Amino acid sequence: MNKKLLLLFILSFLIVSVNLFADGYKIKVKINGVSDTIAYLGNHYGDKKYAIDTTVIDKNGVGVFQGNKNLEGGIYLVLLPSRGMTYFELLVDNDQDFYLETDTINFVEHMKVSGSVENKLFYEFQNKMVKLQEKGMELQKLLQKVKDNKDSTKIVKDQLQKLTEEKDEYWNKLITDKPKAMLAVMLKAMQDPVMPEFDIPKNCTNPDSLKRAKTYFYNKDHYFDNIDFTDSRILRTPIFHNKLDTYMKKMILQHPDTIIKEGDRLVKFSEPDTNMFRYMLVYMLGYYEKTKIMGMDKVFVFFGENYYLTDKAYWADSSLKAKIAERVIALKPNLMGQKAPNIKLETIDGKPISLWDVKADYTILYFYEPSCGHCKKVTPKLLETYHKYKKHNVEVFAIFTQHDRKEWQGYIDKHKLDWINVYDKYNYSNFRTKYDIYSTPVMYMLNDKKEIIAKRLDFEQIDEMLKRLLGLTDEEENKDDGEKKTE
């Protein structure tokens, strides 16, 4: 072989090698009906969508999204801001150099794919589902028309059953043919657990109730059987977040201990995959911030203390960890279910009194200041409630959070506050830290053991809660009101 031929061979080999091992993506799109505009490439992530690239669609409707780093697998979107942010979806997995052509009349139905087997199957799947859905809707309409004819009803129901079987068979084939492919992972994740036949004893007095209970617990225990917590591609679809949200907010008991137990179990499933692990922990920590259910700060404390403050949350920098540590320190002493921190304060005449020494079936801790606008509205209403339930051994431990004794005395006298009035003249009790007091008013409810049974209550909740705790009926409550008016 002469030197020129050898050089050409080497150059050819190098070019092929570069193409074989090059990283990056190249997604060329042609959208008939669109020209001279901008398009975005985005992706799903949890319950949100993010734009990650942009391109110019030329006069022929052609644009190219290109980058020198491979995209993570998932469902991506081509968004058209000039058309009201309409979009069509595509799959990104192993094939990252491909061509899509469609039009604005029907993105999915008219889609042509080149260079991506995955997307070819994806669009075939979508079109197949549209046809099955249309056929199903036709049969449902027909079923309504023939509902009074027993034989015709049976025929239509049989056709609907066959349609369901056709759909299931099609899905199962896509899943089993290439189980690791993005489409298969998605379809499997969308499937609910198959319920077994439950053994119901013949002597069971309420078989329907027992079956419902067994169905619930089986579904709860197997709800994530079709999710691989070590495959973070599922994060870049709307499927996983929706399932997680449904499970955490609707399927399990909305009690902090249950949330912690189930949430921690799912976090541990995700530990082998760093992306899934991060997503799960961020979700669990954020649960406390988003929910309005009382007592969920315990969830924040658990995940903050056991993961972020033990350096398991590898992505958390020192600033974030410091903020989490600050909130954990503020919340941990006053979690619902545990005994309220004792505080020893002074009455208006300078006598010391301890919270734990207050003898009452229920104690309302009320942190306030006279100049607080909201406190001015709450205090008279709370006083009225106190007088209403005082005879049921309910006490108010009202803490003036400032230091102006003269202002405090004037406020007590003006409003005739005959509950336990206390303040901390020299800040010895550290009540702000113990009860996380950074604004006013704040109200806690304690039982006879001084355990926190409710916290940060709105005034409207106080009356209803006391009525429920004391087991008072509307008739008894009205009687109390009548007696008060008579007096």
DRENZA-297250 format. One record per residue (C-alpha): y, z, x; residue in three letters; residue number from 0; chain. Coordinates in Angstrom, 2 decimals, decimal comma, padded with zeros to 5 digits. Layout:
# residues N
      c2      c3      c1 residuo num cadena
       Y       Z       X     ALA NUM      A
...
This chain:
# residues 487
      c2      c3      c1 residuo num cadena
  000,00  000,00  000,00     MET   0      A
  003,39 -001,01  001,48     ASN   1      A
  006,29  001,40  001,77     LYS   2      A
  008,24 -000,05 -001,18     LYS   3      A
  005,28  000,28 -003,54     LEU   4      A
  004,59  003,80 -002,27     LEU   5      A
  008,24  004,78 -002,88     LEU   6      A
  008,15  003,35 -006,42     LEU   7      A
  004,91  005,24 -007,11     PHE   8      A
  006,41  008,52 -005,91     ILE   9      A
  009,58  008,01 -007,98     LEU  10      A
  007,52  007,17 -011,08     SER  11      A
  005,39  010,27 -010,56     PHE  12      A
  008,46  012,46 -010,18     LEU  13      A
  010,04  011,08 -013,37     ILE  14      A
  006,83  011,63 -015,35     VAL  15      A
  006,49  015,13 -013,91     SER  16      A
  010,06  016,03 -014,87     VAL  17      A
  009,49  014,77 -018,41     ASN  18      A
  006,22  016,67 -018,69     LEU  19      A
  007,58  020,02 -017,57     PHE  20      A
  011,23  019,83 -018,66     ALA  21      A
  012,54  022,54 -020,96     ASP  22      A
  014,96  021,91 -023,77     GLY  23      A
  015,16  020,35 -027,21     TYR  24      A
  016,36  017,04 -028,59     LYS  25      A
  016,53  016,61 -032,35     ILE  26      A
  017,93  013,27 -033,47     LYS  27      A
  018,90  012,93 -037,11     VAL  28      A
  020,02  010,02 -039,23     LYS  29      A
  021,46  010,87 -042,62     ILE  30      A
  022,22  007,86 -044,77     ASN  31      A
  025,27  008,48 -046,91     GLY  32      A
  027,03  010,59 -044,26     VAL  33      A
  029,32  009,33 -041,50     SER  34      A
  032,08  010,42 -039,15     ASP  35      A
  031,62  014,13 -039,69     THR  36      A
  030,25  017,31 -038,15     ILE  37      A
  026,76  018,75 -038,64     ALA  38      A
  025,41  022,12 -037,56     TYR  39      A
  021,96  023,10 -036,44     LEU  40      A
  021,16  026,60 -037,62     GLY  41      A
  018,19  028,86 -038,10     ASN  42      A
  017,01  031,59 -040,40     HIS  43      A
  016,87  035,07 -038,93     TYR  44      A
  015,84  037,84 -041,27     GLY  45      A
  017,97  037,53 -044,39     ASP  46      A
  020,74  035,56 -042,69     LYS  47      A
  021,39  032,08 -041,33     LYS  48      A
  023,03  031,39 -037,96     TYR  49      A
  024,58  028,21 -036,55     ALA  50      A
  023,38  027,60 -032,97     ILE  51      A
  024,44  024,01 -032,22     ASP  52      A
  026,75  021,29 -033,47     THR  53      A
  026,90  017,52 -033,29     THR  54      A
  029,07  014,63 -034,48     VAL  55      A
  027,50  012,36 -037,06     ILE  56      A
  028,71  008,87 -036,14     ASP  57      A
  029,64  005,97 -038,40     LYS  58      A
  025,93  005,05 -038,71     ASN  59      A
  024,98  008,55 -039,87     GLY  60      A
  023,35  009,41 -036,53     VAL  61      A
  023,73  012,64 -034,58     GLY  62      A
  021,80  014,41 -031,83     VAL  63      A
  021,29  018,13 -031,30     PHE  64      A
  020,34  018,73 -027,69     GLN  65      A
  020,02  021,69 -025,33     GLY  66      A
  018,43  022,49 -022,00     ASN  67      A
  016,51  025,53 -023,26     LYS  68      A
  013,61  025,50 -025,70     ASN  69      A
  014,29  026,76 -029,20     LEU  70      A
  012,31  029,68 -030,52     GLU  71      A
  009,84  028,74 -033,25     GLY  72      A
  010,88  029,06 -036,87     GLY  73      A
  012,57  027,36 -039,82     ILE  74      A
  015,79  025,63 -038,79     TYR  75      A
  018,48  023,93 -040,85     LEU  76      A
  020,78  020,93 -040,56     VAL  77      A
  023,97  021,93 -042,38     LEU  78      A
  026,67  019,52 -043,56     LEU  79      A
  030,02  021,30 -044,02     PRO  80      A
  031,64  018,12 -045,38     SER  81      A
  029,22  018,27 -048,32     ARG  82      A
  029,76  021,90 -049,27     GLY  83      A
  027,40  023,27 -046,60     MET  84      A
  024,36  021,59 -048,16     THR  85      A
  021,41  021,56 -045,81     TYR  86      A
  017,82  020,54 -045,28     PHE  87      A
  015,21  022,51 -043,40     GLU  88      A
  012,94  021,56 -040,52     LEU  89      A
  010,33  023,30 -038,42     LEU  90      A
  010,68  024,00 -034,73     VAL  91      A
  007,60  024,93 -032,74     ASP  92      A
  005,87  023,07 -029,91     ASN  93      A
  007,39  019,66 -030,75     ASP  94      A
  011,05  019,85 -029,70     GLN  95      A
  011,85  016,17 -029,21     ASP  96      A
  011,71  014,35 -032,53     PHE  97      A
  013,57  012,16 -035,01     TYR  98      A
  014,37  012,75 -038,67     LEU  99      A
  015,81  010,21 -041,09     GLU 100      A
  016,78  010,90 -044,68     THR 101      A
  019,61  010,43 -047,19     ASP 102      A
  021,86  012,56 -049,33     THR 103      A
  020,17  011,50 -052,56     ILE 104      A
  017,11  013,63 -051,82     ASN 105      A
  016,76  015,13 -048,36     PHE 106      A
  013,12  016,12 -048,72     VAL 107      A
  011,64  013,29 -050,78     GLU 108      A
  013,18  010,57 -048,61     HIS 109      A
  012,53  012,20 -045,25     MET 110      A
  010,94  010,13 -042,46     LYS 111      A
  009,63  011,90 -039,38     VAL 112      A
  008,82  010,62 -035,91     SER 113      A
  007,61  012,66 -032,95     GLY 114      A
  006,68  015,84 -034,82     SER 115      A
  003,32  016,26 -036,54     VAL 116      A
  004,45  019,69 -037,68     GLU 117      A
  007,48  018,36 -039,56     ASN 118      A
  005,51  015,49 -041,02     LYS 119      A
  003,13  018,05 -042,57     LEU 120      A
  006,06  020,27 -043,56     PHE 121      A
  007,71  017,55 -045,65     TYR 122      A
  004,40  016,40 -047,09     GLU 123      A
  003,85  020,00 -048,12     PHE 124      A
  007,27  020,28 -049,78     GLN 125      A
  006,83  017,04 -051,71     ASN 126      A
  003,35  018,07 -052,78     LYS 127      A
  004,65  021,41 -054,07     MET 128      A
  007,44  019,68 -056,02     VAL 129      A
  004,92  017,42 -057,75     LYS 130      A
  002,58  020,32 -058,57     LEU 131      A
  005,51  022,33 -059,91     GLN 132      A
  006,69  019,46 -062,10     GLU 133      A
  003,18  018,99 -063,44     LYS 134      A
  002,89  022,73 -064,08     GLY 135      A
  006,17  022,77 -066,03     MET 136      A
  004,97  019,87 -068,17     GLU 137      A
  001,76  021,73 -068,96     LEU 138      A
  003,68  024,92 -069,82     GLN 139      A
  005,81  022,97 -072,29     LYS 140      A
  002,68  021,40 -073,76     LEU 141      A
  001,09  024,84 -074,04     LEU 142      A
  004,00  025,99 -076,23     GLN 143      A
  003,59  022,96 -078,48     LYS 144      A
 -000,15  023,48 -079,04     VAL 145      A
 -000,16  027,31 -079,08     LYS 146      A
 -001,38  027,36 -082,69     ASP 147      A
 -004,34  025,11 -081,89     ASN 148      A
 -007,13  027,11 -080,21     LYS 149      A
 -009,02  024,13 -078,79     ASP 150      A
 -005,91  022,40 -077,44     SER 151      A
 -004,68  025,67 -075,94     THR 152      A
 -007,95  026,06 -074,03     LYS 153      A
 -007,73  022,51 -072,69     ILE 154      A
 -004,17  022,99 -071,42     VAL 155      A
 -005,01  026,40 -069,87     LYS 156      A
 -007,96  024,84 -068,08     ASP 157      A
 -005,65  022,16 -066,69     GLN 158      A
 -003,23  024,84 -065,49     LEU 159      A
 -006,11  026,68 -063,82     GLN 160      A
 -007,20  023,48 -062,05     LYS 161      A
 -003,62  022,96 -060,89     LEU 162      A
 -003,60  026,47 -059,38     THR 163      A
 -006,94  025,82 -057,70     GLU 164      A
 -005,64  022,53 -056,29     GLU 165      A
 -002,61  024,30 -054,87     LYS 166      A
 -004,74  027,11 -053,36     ASP 167      A
 -007,19  024,65 -051,83     GLU 168      A
 -004,33  022,66 -050,30     TYR 169      A
 -002,71  025,78 -048,83     TRP 170      A
 -005,98  027,09 -047,45     ASN 171      A
 -006,71  023,78 -045,73     LYS 172      A
 -003,31  023,76 -044,03     LEU 173      A
 -003,88  027,35 -042,91     ILE 174      A
 -007,43  026,91 -041,61     THR 175      A
 -006,96  023,51 -039,94     ASP 176      A
 -004,33  024,79 -037,47     LYS 177      A
 -004,05  028,57 -037,94     PRO 178      A
 -001,55  029,06 -035,08     LYS 179      A
  000,80  026,29 -036,22     ALA 180      A
  004,20  027,30 -037,62     MET 181      A
  003,46  025,92 -041,07     LEU 182      A
  000,13  027,77 -041,27     ALA 183      A
  001,74  031,06 -040,17     VAL 184      A
  004,40  030,65 -042,89     MET 185      A
  001,96  029,81 -045,66     LEU 186      A
 -000,36  032,65 -044,75     LYS 187      A
  002,55  035,10 -044,70     ALA 188      A
  003,54  034,03 -048,21     MET 189      A
  000,12  034,89 -049,64     GLN 190      A
 -000,43  038,21 -051,36     ASP 191      A
 -003,60  040,22 -050,68     PRO 192      A
 -006,56  039,23 -052,85     VAL 193      A
 -007,55  042,09 -055,11     MET 194      A
 -011,23  043,11 -055,04     PRO 195      A
 -013,22  044,19 -058,07     GLU 196      A
 -012,60  047,91 -058,41     PHE 197      A
 -015,40  050,31 -059,30     ASP 198      A
 -014,29  052,11 -062,47     ILE 199      A
 -016,65  054,90 -063,60     PRO 200      A
 -018,06  054,37 -067,10     LYS 201      A
 -017,06  057,88 -068,17     ASN 202      A
 -013,42  057,34 -067,11     CYS 203      A
 -011,12  058,46 -069,95     THR 204      A
 -008,31  056,06 -068,97     ASN 205      A
 -009,81  053,06 -067,12     PRO 206      A
 -006,63  050,94 -067,37     ASP 207      A
 -004,54  053,62 -065,71     SER 208      A
 -007,12  054,11 -062,95     LEU 209      A
 -007,29  050,38 -062,33     LYS 210      A
 -003,51  050,14 -062,07     ARG 211      A
 -003,48  053,00 -059,57     ALA 212      A
 -006,23  051,42 -057,47     LYS 213      A
 -004,44  048,07 -057,59     THR 214      A
 -001,18  049,66 -056,43     TYR 215      A
 -002,72  051,52 -053,49     PHE 216      A
 -004,80  048,53 -052,40     TYR 217      A
 -001,77  046,25 -052,55     ASN 218      A
  000,32  048,80 -050,61     LYS 219      A
 -002,32  049,28 -047,92     ASP 220      A
 -002,99  045,54 -047,51     HIS 221      A
  000,46  044,14 -048,21     TYR 222      A
  000,97  043,00 -044,62     PHE 223      A
 -002,58  041,78 -043,93     ASP 224      A
 -001,34  038,19 -043,69     ASN 225      A
  001,55  038,99 -041,34     ILE 226      A
  001,05  038,93 -037,59     ASP 227      A
  003,49  041,54 -036,27     PHE 228      A
  003,09  040,15 -032,76     THR 229      A
  004,39  036,67 -033,71     ASP 230      A
  008,19  036,73 -033,77     SER 231      A
  008,41  033,17 -035,12     ARG 232      A
  008,11  034,71 -038,58     ILE 233      A
  011,51  036,38 -038,05     LEU 234      A
  013,15  032,96 -038,09     ARG 235      A
  012,06  032,40 -041,67     THR 236      A
  013,25  034,17 -044,85     PRO 237      A
  009,65  035,21 -045,57     ILE 238      A
  009,20  038,29 -043,40     PHE 239      A
  012,47  040,02 -044,23     HIS 240      A
  011,92  039,52 -047,97     ASN 241      A
  008,43  041,04 -047,75     LYS 242      A
  009,65  043,92 -045,61     LEU 243      A
  012,55  044,62 -047,96     ASP 244      A
  010,31  044,52 -051,02     THR 245      A
  007,83  046,89 -049,42     TYR 246      A
  010,35  049,41 -048,13     MET 247      A
  012,61  049,46 -051,19     LYS 248      A
  010,33  048,76 -054,14     LYS 249      A
  006,69  049,41 -053,30     MET 250      A
  006,81  052,81 -051,67     ILE 251      A
  008,28  056,10 -052,86     LEU 252      A
  011,97  056,30 -052,03     GLN 253      A
  011,74  059,63 -050,27     HIS 254      A
  012,80  060,06 -046,63     PRO 255      A
  009,41  061,43 -045,53     ASP 256      A
  007,63  058,43 -047,06     THR 257      A
  010,14  055,98 -045,60     ILE 258      A
  009,65  057,55 -042,15     ILE 259      A
  005,86  057,51 -042,37     LYS 260      A
  005,55  053,92 -043,57     GLU 261      A
  008,42  052,63 -041,44     GLY 262      A
  007,01  054,17 -038,28     ASP 263      A
  003,60  052,65 -039,04     ARG 264      A
  005,15  049,17 -039,26     LEU 265      A
  007,25  049,68 -036,13     VAL 266      A
  004,11  050,55 -034,19     LYS 267      A
  002,46  047,33 -035,44     PHE 268      A
  005,32  045,37 -033,88     SER 269      A
  005,38  047,07 -030,45     GLU 270      A
  003,44  044,31 -028,60     PRO 271      A
  006,18  041,76 -029,38     ASP 272      A
  009,61  042,73 -028,04     THR 273      A
  011,53  040,62 -030,58     ASN 274      A
  009,60  041,95 -033,56     MET 275      A
  009,88  045,50 -032,23     PHE 276      A
  013,64  045,20 -031,89     ARG 277      A
  014,02  043,72 -035,37     TYR 278      A
  011,93  046,45 -036,95     MET 279      A
  013,82  049,27 -035,26     LEU 280      A
  017,23  047,82 -036,11     VAL 281      A
  016,08  047,45 -039,73     TYR 282      A
  014,80  051,04 -039,93     MET 283      A
  017,91  052,53 -038,35     LEU 284      A
  020,10  050,47 -040,66     GLY 285      A
  018,16  051,65 -043,72     TYR 286      A
  020,14  054,88 -043,64     TYR 287      A
  023,47  053,06 -043,50     GLU 288      A
  022,73  050,70 -046,40     LYS 289      A
  020,94  052,90 -048,90     THR 290      A
  022,82  055,08 -051,37     LYS 291      A
  019,83  057,38 -051,87     ILE 292      A
  020,61  060,96 -050,91     MET 293      A
  018,79  062,40 -047,91     GLY 294      A
  018,10  059,14 -046,09     MET 295      A
  020,02  060,41 -043,08     ASP 296      A
  016,68  061,96 -042,15     LYS 297      A
  015,41  058,41 -041,56     VAL 298      A
  018,30  057,75 -039,17     PHE 299      A
  017,62  060,96 -037,27     VAL 300      A
  013,90  060,20 -036,90     PHE 301      A
  014,24  056,64 -035,57     PHE 302      A
  017,34  057,45 -033,54     GLY 303      A
  015,73  060,45 -031,88     GLU 304      A
  012,23  059,05 -031,39     ASN 305      A
  013,09  055,53 -030,27     TYR 306      A
  016,72  055,02 -029,23     TYR 307      A
  017,18  058,35 -027,47     LEU 308      A
  013,80  058,07 -025,70     THR 309      A
  014,77  054,67 -024,21     ASP 310      A
  012,13  052,79 -026,20     LYS 311      A
  014,93  050,66 -027,65     ALA 312      A
  015,27  048,64 -024,45     TYR 313      A
  018,28  046,64 -025,71     TRP 314      A
  020,47  049,67 -026,46     ALA 315      A
  023,22  050,20 -023,88     ASP 316      A
  024,69  053,57 -022,96     SER 317      A
  027,54  053,19 -025,46     SER 318      A
  025,22  052,59 -028,42     LEU 319      A
  022,90  055,41 -027,39     LYS 320      A
  025,87  057,77 -027,07     ALA 321      A
  027,00  056,92 -030,63     LYS 322      A
  023,50  057,40 -032,01     ILE 323      A
  023,14  060,69 -030,15     ALA 324      A
  026,46  061,86 -031,62     GLU 325      A
  025,30  061,08 -035,18     ARG 326      A
  021,87  062,65 -034,62     VAL 327      A
  023,52  065,86 -033,40     ILE 328      A
  025,82  065,84 -036,45     ALA 329      A
  023,09  065,14 -039,03     LEU 330      A
  020,07  067,05 -037,72     LYS 331      A
  021,25  070,61 -038,59     PRO 332      A
  021,96  069,77 -042,24     ASN 333      A
  019,07  067,55 -043,38     LEU 334      A
  017,83  067,98 -046,92     MET 335      A
  014,78  070,20 -047,28     GLY 336      A
  015,58  072,53 -044,42     GLN 337      A
  017,40  075,85 -044,45     LYS 338      A
  021,16  075,54 -044,36     ALA 339      A
  022,74  076,73 -041,09     PRO 340      A
  024,15  080,20 -041,51     ASN 341      A
  027,89  080,60 -041,13     ILE 342      A
  029,85  083,85 -041,07     LYS 343      A
  033,43  083,55 -042,31     LEU 344      A
  036,32  085,72 -043,55     GLU 345      A
  037,46  086,35 -047,11     THR 346      A
  041,16  086,29 -048,06     ILE 347      A
  041,40  090,03 -047,35     ASP 348      A
  039,82  089,67 -043,90     GLY 349      A
  036,30  090,87 -044,70     LYS 350      A
  033,40  089,04 -043,01     PRO 351      A
  030,75  087,44 -045,20     ILE 352      A
  027,64  085,48 -044,28     SER 353      A
  026,38  082,50 -046,28     LEU 354      A
  022,82  083,78 -046,14     TRP 355      A
  023,92  087,11 -047,67     ASP 356      A
  025,08  085,42 -050,87     VAL 357      A
  022,65  086,35 -053,65     LYS 358      A
  022,35  083,42 -056,05     ALA 359      A
  019,71  081,12 -057,47     ASP 360      A
  021,91  078,17 -056,56     TYR 361      A
  024,87  078,07 -054,21     THR 362      A
  027,40  075,27 -054,04     ILE 363      A
  028,95  074,91 -050,59     LEU 364      A
  032,43  073,47 -051,14     TYR 365      A
  034,49  072,33 -048,13     PHE 366      A
  038,08  071,54 -049,12     TYR 367      A
  041,77  071,74 -048,20     GLU 368      A
  044,66  072,18 -050,65     PRO 369      A
  046,66  069,16 -049,45     SER 370      A
  043,71  066,74 -049,79     CYS 371      A
  044,41  064,36 -052,68     GLY 372      A
  040,81  064,14 -053,85     HIS 373      A
  040,35  067,90 -053,48     CYS 374      A
  043,24  068,43 -055,91     LYS 375      A
  041,24  066,54 -058,56     LYS 376      A
  037,85  068,06 -057,74     VAL 377      A
  038,75  071,75 -057,40     THR 378      A
  039,81  072,39 -061,05     PRO 379      A
  036,75  070,51 -062,35     LYS 380      A
  034,41  072,39 -060,04     LEU 381      A
  035,99  075,69 -061,14     LEU 382      A
  035,31  074,77 -064,77     GLU 383      A
  031,68  073,98 -063,90     THR 384      A
  031,39  077,27 -062,00     TYR 385      A
  032,52  079,25 -065,05     HIS 386      A
  030,08  077,28 -067,18     LYS 387      A
  027,03  078,15 -065,05     TYR 388      A
  028,06  081,43 -063,41     LYS 389      A
  025,99  083,47 -065,86     LYS 390      A
  022,91  081,53 -064,70     HIS 391      A
  023,37  083,06 -061,22     ASN 392      A
  025,19  080,08 -059,73     VAL 393      A
  027,72  080,79 -056,98     GLU 394      A
  030,35  078,73 -055,15     VAL 395      A
  030,94  079,40 -051,46     PHE 396      A
  034,31  077,66 -051,03     ALA 397      A
  035,39  077,05 -047,43     ILE 398      A
  039,06  076,38 -046,70     PHE 399      A
  038,82  074,02 -043,71     THR 400      A
  042,36  074,61 -042,34     GLN 401      A
  044,19  077,67 -040,92     HIS 402      A
  047,40  078,18 -042,90     ASP 403      A
  046,54  081,45 -044,67     ARG 404      A
  049,74  081,43 -046,72     LYS 405      A
  049,01  077,95 -048,10     GLU 406      A
  045,44  079,00 -048,85     TRP 407      A
  046,50  082,20 -050,63     GLN 408      A
  048,98  080,26 -052,75     GLY 409      A
  046,33  077,73 -053,74     TYR 410      A
  043,84  080,47 -054,72     ILE 411      A
  046,44  082,26 -056,81     ASP 412      A
  047,71  079,09 -058,49     LYS 413      A
  044,27  077,89 -059,58     HIS 414      A
  042,78  081,39 -060,11     LYS 415      A
  039,82  080,61 -057,85     LEU 416      A
  037,50  083,55 -058,58     ASP 417      A
  034,52  082,28 -056,61     TRP 418      A
  033,78  083,28 -052,98     ILE 419      A
  036,78  082,10 -050,95     ASN 420      A
  036,37  082,04 -047,15     VAL 421      A
  037,85  080,46 -044,04     TYR 422      A
  037,33  080,42 -040,29     ASP 423      A
  040,51  081,71 -038,72     LYS 424      A
  039,44  081,23 -035,10     TYR 425      A
  036,84  078,43 -035,44     ASN 426      A
  034,02  080,78 -034,45     TYR 427      A
  031,48  079,56 -037,00     SER 428      A
  031,42  075,90 -035,89     ASN 429      A
  031,00  074,87 -039,54     PHE 430      A
  032,33  071,34 -038,95     ARG 431      A
  029,48  070,52 -036,57     THR 432      A
  026,80  072,37 -038,53     LYS 433      A
  027,69  070,59 -041,78     TYR 434      A
  029,06  067,29 -040,45     ASP 435      A
  032,52  067,88 -041,91     ILE 436      A
  034,87  065,08 -040,87     TYR 437      A
  036,68  064,69 -044,22     SER 438      A
  037,08  066,60 -047,49     THR 439      A
  035,95  067,37 -050,09     PRO 440      A
  032,26  067,81 -049,25     VAL 441      A
  029,71  069,60 -051,43     MET 442      A
  026,18  070,83 -050,67     TYR 443      A
  023,71  072,39 -053,11     MET 444      A
  021,44  075,21 -051,87     LEU 445      A
  018,56  076,96 -053,63     ASN 446      A
  017,81  080,70 -053,60     ASP 447      A
  016,23  080,40 -050,15     LYS 448      A
  019,39  078,69 -048,90     LYS 449      A
  017,52  075,44 -048,41     GLU 450      A
  019,55  072,26 -048,78     ILE 451      A
  018,43  070,50 -051,96     ILE 452      A
  021,36  068,07 -052,22     ALA 453      A
  024,27  067,09 -050,00     LYS 454      A
  027,53  065,19 -050,11     ARG 455      A
  027,50  065,28 -053,88     LEU 456      A
  030,12  063,69 -056,08     ASP 457      A
  031,59  066,10 -058,59     PHE 458      A
  029,99  064,17 -061,45     GLU 459      A
  026,55  064,91 -059,97     GLN 460      A
  027,07  068,69 -059,81     ILE 461      A
  027,04  069,37 -063,53     ASP 462      A
  024,08  067,11 -064,27     GLU 463      A
  022,11  068,54 -061,35     MET 464      A
  022,69  072,17 -062,35     LEU 465      A
  021,74  071,40 -065,92     LYS 466      A
  018,48  069,83 -064,70     ARG 467      A
  017,71  072,58 -062,15     LEU 468      A
  018,32  075,32 -064,70     LEU 469      A
  016,25  073,51 -067,32     GLY 470      A
  019,04  073,58 -069,90     LEU 471      A
  018,87  071,36 -072,97     THR 472      A
  021,91  069,64 -074,49     ASP 473      A
  021,79  072,21 -077,30     GLU 474      A
  021,90  075,13 -074,85     GLU 475      A
  024,69  073,49 -072,88     GLU 476      A
  026,76  072,96 -076,04     ASN 477      A
  026,09  076,59 -076,99     LYS 478      A
  027,46  077,70 -073,61     ASP 479      A
  030,58  075,60 -074,16     ASP 480      A
  031,01  077,10 -077,65     GLY 481      A
  030,73  080,65 -076,34     GLU 482      A
  033,28  079,88 -073,65     LYS 483      A
  035,80  078,53 -076,19     LYS 484      A
  035,27  081,59 -078,43     THR 485      A
  035,98  083,91 -075,53     GLU 486      A
